[in-house]
Amino acid sequence: MTEVLGWLSSFILVLTISQQVYKQWKSGHSEGVSIWLFLGQITASTGFTLYSILVHNWVFVVTNALMLVSAIVGGVIVIQHRRAKRGEAGRPMEARSARAVHA
C-alpha cells in the first residue's frame, strides 16, 4: 500500500504539470495559470509527504512539506490576483489609469 501511495502521488503530479504545460503550449503564452495546477500540487505534495513519513525518509518529508506550502501560497496568490483583476475591471478607466501612474 505504501508504494501505491507514492506512485499515485507521482502520477497526479506528472498529470497536473503535463496539463498545465499543454495549456501553455496550446495558448502560446503563460497567462491564465490554472488553479488546478495548485490543487493538483497540493494533493500530490500531501500524498508524497505522507508516503515519505511511511517510509521514514525525513529528507523527503521536509521537501514535500515545503512543496505543499509553496502550492498553497501559489494558489492563494493566483486567487488574489484574479480577485484584484475583477475589482480592477469594475473601475472607471480614469481610476485605472491613475492607479497605474502611482504604481
N, C-alpha and C positions, 0 to 999 in steps of 0.2 A: 504493500500500500504506500510506503514511503517513496519508492521510485515512481509510482504512478503520479503522486502529487508533484514531484519535481518535473516530470515530463509534461504533465498537463499545464503547469505554470509556464514552462518554456514554450509550449505550443501557443498559449494565449498571448504571451509577449511577442513572439515572432509574428503571429497573425495580426496583432494590433499594429505593430510597426509597419508590416507589409501593406496593410490597408491605407495607412497614412502616406507612405511613400507613393503608392499607386495614385492616391488622390492628388498629391502634389505634382507628380509626373503628368497626369492627365490634364490638370489645370494649367500647368506651365509656370506656376508660382507657388509660394509657400503661405500665402494669405489664407485665412479661414481654417486654421488648425482645428481639427475636430476634437470636441470634448471627449469623444470615445477613446482617443489616444490615451488620455489621462485616466479614464475609468478602467481601461484595459491594463495600463501600467500599475494602477493601484491594486487591481485584482491579482495580477501576476506577481507583483512585489510582495503582497501579503502571503501568497502561496509559497514563493521562494523563501521568505523569511521563516515560515512555519516548517518547510522542508529542511532548511539549514539547522533549525533547532532540533528537529527529529534526528538528524544525522550528526548532531553535536559539532557542527562546523561554525565556530564563532566568527570567523572572518566573513563568511557569507551571511551570517545573521546580521552583523553590523552593516555590511554593504547593502544587503537587500532592504534593511530597515531604513537606511538613508535614501535608497531609491524610492521607497514608499513615501517618505516625507517630501522628496522632490516632486513626485507625481501629484501629491495633494496640493503643494504650493503652486505648481504649474497650472493645475486645474482651477484653483482659486483665481490666479492671475487672469486666465482666459475669461472666466466668468465676469470678473470685474471690468476687463476691457470691453466685453460685449455690453455690459450694462452702461458703461460710460459712453459707448458709441450710440446706444439707443437714446440716452439722455441728450447727447450732442445733436442728434438728428432732429429733435423736437425744438431746438433753439432757433431763433431768427438768424439769418445769415450774418447780420451785423454783430451779434453776440459771439458767433463762432469765429469771425474774423478778429474781433478784439481779443478773444482768448488766445488765438494763435499768435498774435503780436506779443502778448505778455508772457507766453510760454517759453 
